[in-house]
Amino acid sequence: MRKAIALGLDPITAIQMGSINTAEWFGLDRRGYGALAPGFRADILVLDDLNTFRVQRVFVEGRLVAEEGRLLVNVPPAPSTLPPSVHINWDAFPGFDIPAPAGHSTARVIEVIEGQIVTGERFMPARIENNRALADPTRDMLKLAVVERHHGTGNVGVAFVTGFGLQRGALASSVAHDSHNIIVVGTNDDDMLAAVRAIETLGGGQVAVADGELLAALPLPIAGLMSDRPLEEVAAQDEAIHHAARALGCRLSSPFMALSFLALPVIPKLKLTDKGLVDVERFDFVEIWVD
């Protein structure tokens, strides 16, 4: 709403689009949603004005539940019946090595594009030592890995990515659409491994690691996707991991959002799964090395 109005949309039209239009499209108006009228649910936002859209009070079914950003009712925690969701087979874990066969030096690299979930495809000379390709943060050529976490298969897909800008450390997340394995980006294998282990310890979440130390974490213990903590606490944790990412050199505005979509192999161009690098336009696996 705020953005639409800031871009010039009439506030009343914006409210209409976000309420009754949406409710009618999904058939929710027949269940009492989308309007303030006789027969509709008394779910109400009281705003300061129609420009800032600052919320003063929130009513649910006519009951005041929040005021000035504070929750006024007790919400009992839902009983958790979900089993642990992070299962890594360390005995079969292959690590993050990228072997560099003789005669190969140019790598296929996923290019992250700011503000988009589509990616580009770059071809970059790799930093090779002892027949292994390493991350090269000086050229923003980092390692990316997807670690299978549901069935303990030991599958790990590894590739290169550019666009994050990390100068040290690693970022990892158990939110990785749509299979939601663990995805990790880093400047070195040790920090990438430490980040994956941190997520295992948390039972799911998002983390920033450097020099083997956990800098910040957002625990997501419900299926590795959701938090069971109050909104204010989650917001502070989210700010902490983003602050840590910036401190490590990341230049993306939403690095964990960008990271989460790099494992979605239905949106072009290059994506990474636990089974390897995928060219979505060809809908097939491709090799890292192009020469």
C-alpha positions as CSV (number, residue, x, y, z in Angstrom):
1,M,0.0,0.0,0.0
2,R,2.7,2.5,1.1
3,K,4.7,1.9,-2.1
4,A,1.7,2.1,-4.4
5,I,0.6,5.4,-2.9
6,A,4.2,6.7,-2.9
7,L,4.3,6.0,-6.6
8,G,1.1,8.0,-7.2
9,L,-1.8,5.6,-6.9
10,D,-4.9,7.1,-5.3
11,P,-5.1,5.8,-1.7
12,I,-8.8,4.7,-2.0
13,T,-8.0,2.8,-5.1
14,A,-5.0,1.2,-3.4
15,I,-7.2,0.1,-0.5
16,Q,-9.8,-1.3,-2.9
17,M,-7.1,-3.3,-4.7
18,G,-5.8,-4.7,-1.4
19,S,-9.1,-5.5,0.1
20,I,-12.4,-6.1,-1.7
21,N,-10.9,-6.7,-5.2
22,T,-8.6,-9.4,-3.8
23,A,-11.3,-10.9,-1.6
24,E,-13.8,-11.1,-4.5
25,W,-11.2,-12.7,-6.8
26,F,-10.5,-15.5,-4.4
27,G,-14.1,-15.8,-3.3
28,L,-13.4,-14.7,0.2
29,D,-16.0,-12.0,0.2
30,R,-18.6,-14.8,0.5
31,R,-16.9,-15.7,3.8
32,G,-17.0,-12.2,5.2
33,Y,-13.6,-10.8,4.1
34,G,-12.7,-7.7,2.2
35,A,-15.0,-4.9,3.3
36,L,-16.4,-3.1,6.3
37,A,-20.1,-3.7,5.9
38,P,-23.1,-5.5,7.5
39,G,-22.4,-9.2,7.3
40,F,-18.7,-8.9,7.0
41,R,-16.1,-9.7,9.7
42,A,-15.0,-6.8,11.8
43,D,-11.4,-7.1,11.0
44,I,-10.2,-3.5,11.0
45,L,-7.0,-1.5,10.7
46,V,-7.1,2.0,12.2
47,L,-4.5,4.2,10.4
48,D,-2.9,7.6,11.2
49,D,-3.6,8.8,7.6
50,L,-3.9,7.5,4.1
51,N,-0.4,8.4,3.1
52,T,2.0,6.9,5.6
53,F,-0.4,4.0,6.4
54,R,1.0,3.9,10.0
55,V,-1.2,1.4,11.9
56,Q,-2.6,2.7,15.2
57,R,-4.9,-0.2,16.2
58,V,-5.9,-3.6,14.9
59,F,-9.2,-5.3,15.5
60,V,-10.0,-9.0,14.8
61,E,-13.6,-9.9,14.8
62,G,-14.3,-6.6,16.6
63,R,-11.7,-7.3,19.4
64,L,-8.8,-4.9,19.9
65,V,-5.7,-7.1,19.6
66,A,-2.9,-4.6,18.9
67,E,-2.2,-1.0,19.5
68,E,0.8,1.2,18.6
69,G,2.8,-1.8,17.5
70,R,2.2,-3.8,20.7
71,L,0.2,-7.1,20.9
72,L,-2.5,-6.9,23.5
73,V,-3.6,-10.5,23.6
74,N,-1.9,-13.7,24.6
75,V,-1.4,-16.1,21.8
76,P,-0.9,-19.7,23.1
77,P,1.9,-21.5,21.3
78,A,0.7,-24.2,19.0
79,P,1.8,-27.7,20.0
80,S,4.7,-28.8,17.9
81,T,4.4,-32.3,16.5
82,L,6.9,-31.9,13.7
83,P,10.0,-34.0,14.0
84,P,13.5,-32.6,13.5
85,S,14.0,-31.7,9.8
86,V,17.8,-31.4,9.4
87,H,19.3,-34.8,8.7
88,I,22.8,-34.7,7.2
89,N,24.7,-37.9,6.5
90,W,28.2,-36.8,7.6
91,D,29.6,-40.2,6.9
92,A,28.7,-39.7,3.2
93,F,29.4,-36.0,3.1
94,P,31.7,-35.3,0.2
95,G,32.7,-31.7,1.2
96,F,32.8,-28.7,-1.2
97,D,35.7,-29.6,-3.4
98,I,35.5,-28.7,-7.1
99,P,38.1,-30.8,-8.9
100,A,39.8,-29.0,-11.8
101,P,40.7,-31.5,-14.5
102,A,43.8,-30.8,-16.5
103,G,43.2,-28.4,-19.3
104,H,40.2,-26.9,-17.7
105,S,40.3,-23.3,-16.4
106,T,37.1,-21.5,-17.3
107,A,34.0,-22.1,-15.1
108,R,30.3,-21.6,-15.7
109,V,29.2,-19.2,-12.9
110,I,25.7,-18.3,-11.6
111,E,25.3,-14.5,-11.8
112,V,23.0,-13.1,-9.1
113,I,21.1,-10.0,-10.2
114,E,20.1,-7.5,-7.6
115,G,16.3,-7.4,-6.9
116,Q,15.6,-10.4,-9.2
117,I,15.2,-14.2,-8.8
118,V,16.3,-14.9,-12.3
119,T,20.0,-15.4,-12.7
120,G,22.6,-14.8,-15.4
121,E,25.3,-17.1,-16.7
122,R,28.9,-15.9,-16.6
123,F,32.1,-17.6,-17.8
124,M,35.0,-16.8,-15.5
125,P,38.6,-18.1,-15.2
126,A,38.9,-20.1,-12.0
127,R,41.4,-19.8,-9.2
128,I,43.1,-23.2,-9.3
129,E,45.5,-24.7,-6.7
130,N,46.6,-28.3,-6.5
131,N,44.0,-29.3,-9.1
132,R,41.2,-27.8,-7.1
133,A,39.1,-24.8,-7.9
134,L,38.8,-22.3,-5.0
135,A,36.6,-19.4,-4.3
136,D,38.2,-16.0,-5.2
137,P,36.5,-13.2,-3.3
138,T,38.9,-10.6,-4.8
139,R,36.9,-11.2,-8.1
140,D,33.6,-11.9,-6.4
141,M,33.7,-15.6,-7.5
142,L,32.4,-17.5,-4.5
143,K,31.5,-21.1,-3.9
144,L,27.8,-22.1,-3.7
145,A,26.6,-25.4,-2.3
146,V,23.3,-27.2,-1.7
147,V,23.3,-29.8,1.0
148,E,20.5,-32.3,1.1
149,R,18.9,-32.2,4.6
150,H,15.7,-34.3,4.5
151,H,16.8,-37.9,4.0
152,G,20.5,-38.0,4.8
153,T,21.4,-38.9,1.3
154,G,24.8,-37.3,1.4
155,N,24.0,-35.3,-1.8
156,V,25.9,-32.1,-2.1
157,G,25.8,-29.9,-5.3
158,V,28.6,-27.4,-5.7
159,A,29.1,-24.5,-8.1
160,F,30.4,-21.0,-8.4
161,V,28.4,-17.8,-8.0
162,T,29.1,-14.1,-8.5
163,G,27.1,-11.1,-7.2
164,F,27.2,-11.4,-3.4
165,G,30.4,-9.5,-2.9
166,L,31.4,-11.4,0.3
167,Q,35.0,-10.7,1.2
168,R,35.2,-13.3,4.0
169,G,33.0,-15.9,5.7
170,A,29.9,-17.6,4.6
171,L,26.1,-17.3,4.7
172,A,23.7,-20.3,4.9
173,S,20.0,-20.9,5.0
174,S,17.6,-23.9,5.3
175,V,15.1,-21.8,3.4
176,A,15.9,-22.8,-0.2
177,H,13.0,-22.9,-2.6
178,D,11.4,-25.3,-3.3
179,S,13.1,-28.4,-1.9
180,H,14.4,-26.4,1.1
181,N,17.7,-28.1,1.5
182,I,20.5,-26.2,3.1
183,I,22.1,-23.6,0.7
184,V,25.4,-22.0,1.6
185,V,27.6,-19.4,-0.1
186,G,31.1,-18.6,1.0
187,T,34.7,-17.5,0.5
188,N,36.2,-20.7,1.8
189,D,35.2,-24.3,2.5
190,D,35.9,-24.2,6.3
191,D,33.4,-21.4,6.9
192,M,30.9,-22.9,4.6
193,L,31.1,-26.2,6.6
194,A,30.8,-24.2,9.9
195,A,27.7,-22.5,8.6
196,V,26.1,-25.8,7.6
197,R,26.9,-27.3,11.0
198,A,25.4,-24.2,12.7
199,I,22.2,-24.7,10.9
200,E,22.2,-28.4,11.9
201,T,22.6,-27.4,15.5
202,L,19.8,-24.8,15.3
203,G,17.5,-27.4,13.7
204,G,17.1,-25.0,10.7
205,G,17.6,-21.3,10.2
206,Q,19.8,-18.7,8.6
207,V,23.3,-17.9,9.7
208,A,26.4,-15.8,9.1
209,V,29.8,-17.2,9.9
210,A,33.4,-16.0,9.6
211,D,36.7,-17.6,10.8
212,G,34.7,-20.5,12.1
213,E,32.7,-18.3,14.4
214,L,28.9,-17.9,14.3
215,L,28.3,-14.1,14.0
216,A,24.5,-14.1,13.8
217,A,21.6,-16.5,13.5
218,L,17.9,-16.6,12.8
219,P,16.7,-20.0,14.2
220,L,13.9,-21.6,12.2
221,P,13.1,-24.7,14.2
222,I,9.7,-25.4,12.6
223,A,10.6,-27.5,9.5
224,G,13.7,-25.3,9.1
225,L,11.3,-22.7,7.6
226,M,9.5,-20.9,10.4
227,S,10.2,-19.4,13.8
228,D,8.2,-20.0,17.0
229,R,9.4,-16.8,18.6
230,P,7.7,-13.4,19.0
231,L,7.7,-11.0,16.0
232,E,10.0,-8.5,17.7
233,E,12.6,-11.1,18.5
234,V,12.5,-12.5,15.0
235,A,12.8,-9.0,13.5
236,A,15.9,-8.4,15.6
237,Q,17.5,-11.7,14.6
238,D,16.7,-10.9,10.9
239,E,18.4,-7.5,11.3
240,A,21.4,-9.1,13.0
241,I,22.0,-11.6,10.2
242,H,21.7,-8.9,7.5
243,H,24.0,-6.6,9.5
244,A,26.5,-9.5,9.7
245,A,26.2,-10.1,6.0
246,R,27.0,-6.5,5.2
247,A,30.0,-6.6,7.6
248,L,31.3,-9.5,5.6
249,G,31.2,-7.4,2.4
250,C,27.9,-8.5,1.0
251,R,26.5,-5.8,-1.2
252,L,23.0,-7.3,-1.9
253,S,20.1,-5.6,-0.2
254,S,18.4,-9.0,0.6
255,P,21.2,-11.6,0.5
256,F,19.2,-14.4,2.2
257,M,16.3,-13.9,-0.1
258,A,18.6,-14.0,-3.1
259,L,20.3,-17.1,-1.6
260,S,17.0,-18.9,-1.1
261,F,16.1,-18.7,-4.8
262,L,19.4,-20.0,-6.2
263,A,18.2,-23.6,-5.6
264,L,14.9,-23.2,-7.5
265,P,15.5,-25.0,-10.9
266,V,12.4,-23.7,-12.7
267,I,13.4,-20.0,-13.0
268,P,16.2,-19.2,-15.5
269,K,19.0,-19.2,-16.0
270,L,21.4,-21.2,-13.8
271,K,20.3,-22.8,-10.5
272,L,21.9,-25.3,-8.2
273,T,20.4,-28.4,-6.6
274,D,21.9,-31.1,-4.4
275,K,22.4,-33.1,-7.6
276,G,24.2,-30.5,-9.5
277,L,24.1,-27.3,-11.6
278,V,21.0,-26.9,-13.8
279,D,20.5,-24.9,-17.0
280,V,16.8,-24.1,-16.6
281,E,16.3,-23.0,-20.2
282,R,17.6,-26.4,-21.3
283,F,16.1,-28.1,-18.3
284,D,19.1,-30.3,-17.9
285,F,22.2,-30.6,-15.8
286,V,25.4,-28.8,-17.1
287,E,29.0,-29.1,-16.2
288,I,30.9,-26.4,-14.3
289,W,33.8,-26.4,-16.7
290,V,33.3,-25.0,-20.2
291,D,36.9,-25.6,-21.6
